[in-house]
Amino acid sequence: MKASDFNLLSEKMIRKLKPDERAIYRVINVRPDPDNAGKFLMPSALQIRATDTILDKGTGEFVNIAAIERTDLEGNAIFINIIFNASNMGYLFLNGNNPLHQKIYQYVELCNYNESNPDRNANDYEALFSRIDAQKEAKTERNLRKLIVKAVNLALDLDDTKAREVALALGIDAESNDELRNELEDYAGDYPEEFLEVVERASLVNETALKDAVKKNIIKNDVNASCFKWVETGKVIFTYVKGKDKNYFKELADHLLETNPDELEAIKSRVG
């Protein structure tokens, strides 16, 4: 393919890095490997197609673009290999002082494979990579790291009673206290926001008591009837509306605390 068939762009579509300016891109959906600390799950190498067709916003016409390294003696294009490697954690770094990087930058900023390109044709092309705001990402990672440290330290500092309440609210159960606390601390590190939200929830002690009441067959959750009942009398305590990811014990605790605190205390007194 002739190099002259590509990159016939209007001035409006020209993209160029300033000297010493850097651009960083990363493969989409790179995620930590849960089985190998410090490793990431991604293809060993992902090569981006070096040709594409885009709409030139300056002319309103479709044009062919390409990342061209050079031409051969007959004027045919020799394309640049644009590769995201796992060895580089899926990143591609470009520097404005590098002429080859300038060619890659012009192409990747306009191509349809770049998720960060607001003008990409999302209907016909799968996004494969995106541009990274290094400063913003670093700030986000630091904030997340602080949140994880806060959550794990709080999990370590909880007394056994509170730890059990939080664990039960999160659906964590274990035979021994050490196992329960270990799982709870792992959870705090993996899901710090959810852990902290549960710890700070005022209804937590009541939720725990109500779960214990079900375990001790004092009350029961009648799933078919969508309600909680007294086992002994069959009297309905609270009727709920089913929904995905809803916490029915929290709803029950909040309902009783607001409308019938005496019944809540009666349940808790039987739990002991």
Contacts in CASP RR format, 6 or more apart in sequence:
PFRMAT RR
TARGET T0000
AUTHOR 0000-0000-0000
METHOD contacts of the structure
MODEL  1
MKASDFNLLSEKMIRKLKPDERAIYRVINVRPDPDNAGKFLMPSALQIRA
TDTILDKGTGEFVNIAAIERTDLEGNAIFINIIFNASNMGYLFLNGNNPL
HQKIYQYVELCNYNESNPDRNANDYEALFSRIDAQKEAKTERNLRKLIVK
AVNLALDLDDTKAREVALALGIDAESNDELRNELEDYAGDYPEEFLEVVE
RASLVNETALKDAVKKNIIKNDVNASCFKWVETGKVIFTYVKGKDKNYFK
ELADHLLETNPDELEAIKSRVG
1 51 0 8 1.000
1 76 0 8 1.000
1 77 0 8 1.000
2 75 0 8 1.000
2 76 0 8 1.000
2 77 0 8 1.000
3 66 0 8 1.000
3 68 0 8 1.000
3 71 0 8 1.000
3 75 0 8 1.000
3 76 0 8 1.000
3 77 0 8 1.000
4 75 0 8 1.000
5 64 0 8 1.000
5 77 0 8 1.000
6 51 0 8 1.000
6 64 0 8 1.000
6 65 0 8 1.000
6 66 0 8 1.000
6 68 0 8 1.000
6 77 0 8 1.000
7 63 0 8 1.000
7 64 0 8 1.000
7 65 0 8 1.000
7 66 0 8 1.000
7 68 0 8 1.000
7 106 0 8 1.000
8 63 0 8 1.000
8 64 0 8 1.000
9 56 0 8 1.000
9 63 0 8 1.000
9 65 0 8 1.000
10 56 0 8 1.000
10 57 0 8 1.000
10 58 0 8 1.000
10 59 0 8 1.000
11 58 0 8 1.000
12 56 0 8 1.000
12 57 0 8 1.000
12 58 0 8 1.000
13 54 0 8 1.000
13 56 0 8 1.000
13 57 0 8 1.000
13 58 0 8 1.000
13 110 0 8 1.000
14 106 0 8 1.000
15 105 0 8 1.000
15 106 0 8 1.000
15 109 0 8 1.000
15 110 0 8 1.000
16 102 0 8 1.000
16 105 0 8 1.000
16 106 0 8 1.000
17 23 0 8 1.000
17 94 0 8 1.000
17 95 0 8 1.000
17 96 0 8 1.000
17 101 0 8 1.000
17 102 0 8 1.000
17 105 0 8 1.000
18 96 0 8 1.000
19 96 0 8 1.000
19 97 0 8 1.000
20 95 0 8 1.000
20 96 0 8 1.000
20 97 0 8 1.000
21 95 0 8 1.000
21 96 0 8 1.000
22 93 0 8 1.000
22 94 0 8 1.000
22 95 0 8 1.000
22 96 0 8 1.000
22 134 0 8 1.000
23 93 0 8 1.000
23 94 0 8 1.000
23 105 0 8 1.000
23 109 0 8 1.000
23 131 0 8 1.000
24 91 0 8 1.000
24 92 0 8 1.000
24 93 0 8 1.000
24 94 0 8 1.000
24 131 0 8 1.000
24 132 0 8 1.000
24 134 0 8 1.000
25 84 0 8 1.000
25 91 0 8 1.000
25 92 0 8 1.000
25 94 0 8 1.000
25 108 0 8 1.000
25 114 0 8 1.000
25 129 0 8 1.000
25 130 0 8 1.000
25 131 0 8 1.000
25 132 0 8 1.000
26 84 0 8 1.000
26 89 0 8 1.000
26 90 0 8 1.000
26 91 0 8 1.000
26 92 0 8 1.000
26 129 0 8 1.000
26 130 0 8 1.000
26 132 0 8 1.000
27 42 0 8 1.000
27 43 0 8 1.000
27 46 0 8 1.000
27 84 0 8 1.000
27 90 0 8 1.000
27 128 0 8 1.000
27 129 0 8 1.000
28 115 0 8 1.000
28 127 0 8 1.000
28 128 0 8 1.000
28 129 0 8 1.000
28 130 0 8 1.000
29 42 0 8 1.000
30 40 0 8 1.000
30 41 0 8 1.000
30 42 0 8 1.000
30 89 0 8 1.000
30 90 0 8 1.000
31 40 0 8 1.000
31 41 0 8 1.000
31 42 0 8 1.000
32 38 0 8 1.000
32 39 0 8 1.000
32 40 0 8 1.000
32 41 0 8 1.000
33 39 0 8 1.000
33 40 0 8 1.000
33 41 0 8 1.000
40 86 0 8 1.000
40 89 0 8 1.000
40 90 0 8 1.000
42 86 0 8 1.000
42 89 0 8 1.000
42 90 0 8 1.000
43 86 0 8 1.000
44 85 0 8 1.000
44 86 0 8 1.000
45 83 0 8 1.000
45 84 0 8 1.000
45 85 0 8 1.000
45 86 0 8 1.000
46 83 0 8 1.000
46 84 0 8 1.000
46 90 0 8 1.000
46 128 0 8 1.000
46 129 0 8 1.000
47 81 0 8 1.000
47 82 0 8 1.000
47 83 0 8 1.000
47 84 0 8 1.000
48 82 0 8 1.000
48 83 0 8 1.000
48 84 0 8 1.000
48 108 0 8 1.000
48 111 0 8 1.000
48 113 0 8 1.000
48 128 0 8 1.000
48 129 0 8 1.000
49 113 0 8 1.000
50 66 0 8 1.000
50 67 0 8 1.000
50 68 0 8 1.000
50 79 0 8 1.000
50 80 0 8 1.000
50 81 0 8 1.000
50 82 0 8 1.000
50 107 0 8 1.000
51 64 0 8 1.000
51 65 0 8 1.000
51 66 0 8 1.000
51 67 0 8 1.000
51 79 0 8 1.000
52 64 0 8 1.000
52 65 0 8 1.000
52 66 0 8 1.000
52 107 0 8 1.000
52 110 0 8 1.000
52 111 0 8 1.000
52 112 0 8 1.000
52 113 0 8 1.000
53 62 0 8 1.000
53 63 0 8 1.000
53 64 0 8 1.000
53 65 0 8 1.000
54 62 0 8 1.000
54 63 0 8 1.000
54 65 0 8 1.000
54 110 0 8 1.000
54 111 0 8 1.000
54 112 0 8 1.000
54 119 0 8 1.000
54 121 0 8 1.000
55 61 0 8 1.000
55 62 0 8 1.000
55 63 0 8 1.000
55 119 0 8 1.000
56 62 0 8 1.000
56 63 0 8 1.000
57 119 0 8 1.000
65 107 0 8 1.000
65 110 0 8 1.000
65 111 0 8 1.000
66 77 0 8 1.000
66 79 0 8 1.000
66 107 0 8 1.000
67 79 0 8 1.000
67 80 0 8 1.000
67 82 0 8 1.000
67 103 0 8 1.000
67 104 0 8 1.000
67 106 0 8 1.000
67 107 0 8 1.000
67 108 0 8 1.000
68 77 0 8 1.000
68 78 0 8 1.000
68 79 0 8 1.000
68 80 0 8 1.000
68 103 0 8 1.000
69 78 0 8 1.000
69 79 0 8 1.000
69 80 0 8 1.000
69 100 0 8 1.000
69 103 0 8 1.000
70 78 0 8 1.000
71 77 0 8 1.000
71 78 0 8 1.000
72 78 0 8 1.000
80 100 0 8 1.000
80 103 0 8 1.000
80 104 0 8 1.000
80 107 0 8 1.000
82 92 0 8 1.000
82 104 0 8 1.000
82 107 0 8 1.000
82 108 0 8 1.000
83 92 0 8 1.000
84 90 0 8 1.000
84 91 0 8 1.000
84 92 0 8 1.000
84 129 0 8 1.000
91 132 0 8 1.000
92 104 0 8 1.000
92 108 0 8 1.000
92 129 0 8 1.000
94 101 0 8 1.000
94 102 0 8 1.000
94 104 0 8 1.000
94 105 0 8 1.000
94 108 0 8 1.000
95 101 0 8 1.000
96 102 0 8 1.000
96 105 0 8 1.000
108 114 0 8 1.000
108 129 0 8 1.000
109 117 0 8 1.000
109 131 0 8 1.000
110 117 0 8 1.000
110 119 0 8 1.000
111 117 0 8 1.000
111 120 0 8 1.000
112 120 0 8 1.000
112 121 0 8 1.000
112 122 0 8 1.000
112 124 0 8 1.000
112 125 0 8 1.000
113 120 0 8 1.000
113 125 0 8 1.000
113 126 0 8 1.000
113 127 0 8 1.000
113 128 0 8 1.000
113 129 0 8 1.000
114 120 0 8 1.000
114 127 0 8 1.000
114 129 0 8 1.000
114 130 0 8 1.000
114 131 0 8 1.000
115 127 0 8 1.000
115 128 0 8 1.000
115 129 0 8 1.000
115 130 0 8 1.000
116 130 0 8 1.000
116 131 0 8 1.000
120 127 0 8 1.000
144 192 0 8 1.000
147 192 0 8 1.000
147 193 0 8 1.000
147 196 0 8 1.000
148 188 0 8 1.000
148 189 0 8 1.000
148 192 0 8 1.000
150 192 0 8 1.000
150 196 0 8 1.000
151 188 0 8 1.000
151 189 0 8 1.000
151 192 0 8 1.000
151 193 0 8 1.000
151 195 0 8 1.000
151 196 0 8 1.000
152 185 0 8 1.000
152 188 0 8 1.000
152 189 0 8 1.000
152 192 0 8 1.000
154 188 0 8 1.000
154 195 0 8 1.000
154 196 0 8 1.000
154 199 0 8 1.000
155 163 0 8 1.000
155 166 0 8 1.000
155 181 0 8 1.000
155 184 0 8 1.000
155 185 0 8 1.000
155 187 0 8 1.000
155 188 0 8 1.000
155 189 0 8 1.000
155 195 0 8 1.000
156 185 0 8 1.000
158 166 0 8 1.000
158 184 0 8 1.000
158 199 0 8 1.000
160 177 0 8 1.000
160 181 0 8 1.000
162 199 0 8 1.000
163 177 0 8 1.000
163 180 0 8 1.000
163 181 0 8 1.000
163 184 0 8 1.000
164 177 0 8 1.000
164 180 0 8 1.000
164 208 0 8 1.000
165 204 0 8 1.000
165 205 0 8 1.000
165 207 0 8 1.000
165 208 0 8 1.000
166 184 0 8 1.000
166 195 0 8 1.000
166 198 0 8 1.000
166 199 0 8 1.000
166 204 0 8 1.000
167 173 0 8 1.000
167 174 0 8 1.000
167 180 0 8 1.000
167 181 0 8 1.000
167 183 0 8 1.000
167 184 0 8 1.000
168 207 0 8 1.000
168 208 0 8 1.000
168 211 0 8 1.000
169 198 0 8 1.000
169 201 0 8 1.000
169 204 0 8 1.000
169 207 0 8 1.000
169 208 0 8 1.000
169 247 0 8 1.000
169 249 0 8 1.000
169 250 0 8 1.000
170 184 0 8 1.000
170 187 0 8 1.000
170 194 0 8 1.000
170 195 0 8 1.000
170 198 0 8 1.000
172 180 0 8 1.000
172 183 0 8 1.000
172 184 0 8 1.000
172 187 0 8 1.000
173 180 0 8 1.000
174 180 0 8 1.000
174 182 0 8 1.000
174 183 0 8 1.000
187 195 0 8 1.000
188 195 0 8 1.000
189 195 0 8 1.000
198 204 0 8 1.000
201 207 0 8 1.000
201 250 0 8 1.000
203 250 0 8 1.000
203 253 0 8 1.000
203 254 0 8 1.000
203 257 0 8 1.000
206 253 0 8 1.000
206 256 0 8 1.000
206 257 0 8 1.000
206 264 0 8 1.000
206 268 0 8 1.000
207 247 0 8 1.000
207 249 0 8 1.000
207 250 0 8 1.000
207 252 0 8 1.000
207 253 0 8 1.000
209 267 0 8 1.000
209 268 0 8 1.000
209 271 0 8 1.000
210 219 0 8 1.000
210 228 0 8 1.000
210 249 0 8 1.000
210 252 0 8 1.000
210 253 0 8 1.000
210 267 0 8 1.000
211 249 0 8 1.000
212 271 0 8 1.000
213 219 0 8 1.000
213 267 0 8 1.000
213 268 0 8 1.000
213 270 0 8 1.000
213 271 0 8 1.000
214 220 0 8 1.000
214 221 0 8 1.000
216 270 0 8 1.000
216 271 0 8 1.000
217 231 0 8 1.000
218 230 0 8 1.000
218 231 0 8 1.000
218 232 0 8 1.000
218 267 0 8 1.000
218 270 0 8 1.000
218 271 0 8 1.000
219 228 0 8 1.000
219 229 0 8 1.000
219 230 0 8 1.000
219 231 0 8 1.000
219 237 0 8 1.000
219 267 0 8 1.000
220 228 0 8 1.000
220 229 0 8 1.000
220 231 0 8 1.000
221 227 0 8 1.000
221 228 0 8 1.000
221 248 0 8 1.000
222 228 0 8 1.000
222 229 0 8 1.000
225 236 0 8 1.000
225 239 0 8 1.000
226 239 0 8 1.000
226 240 0 8 1.000
226 241 0 8 1.000
226 242 0 8 1.000
227 236 0 8 1.000
227 237 0 8 1.000
227 238 0 8 1.000
227 239 0 8 1.000
227 240 0 8 1.000
228 236 0 8 1.000
228 237 0 8 1.000
228 238 0 8 1.000
228 240 0 8 1.000
228 248 0 8 1.000
228 252 0 8 1.000
229 235 0 8 1.000
229 236 0 8 1.000
229 237 0 8 1.000
230 237 0 8 1.000
237 252 0 8 1.000
237 256 0 8 1.000
237 263 0 8 1.000
238 251 0 8 1.000
238 252 0 8 1.000
238 255 0 8 1.000
238 256 0 8 1.000
240 246 0 8 1.000
240 248 0 8 1.000
240 251 0 8 1.000
240 252 0 8 1.000
253 264 0 8 1.000
256 263 0 8 1.000
256 264 0 8 1.000
256 267 0 8 1.000
257 264 0 8 1.000
END
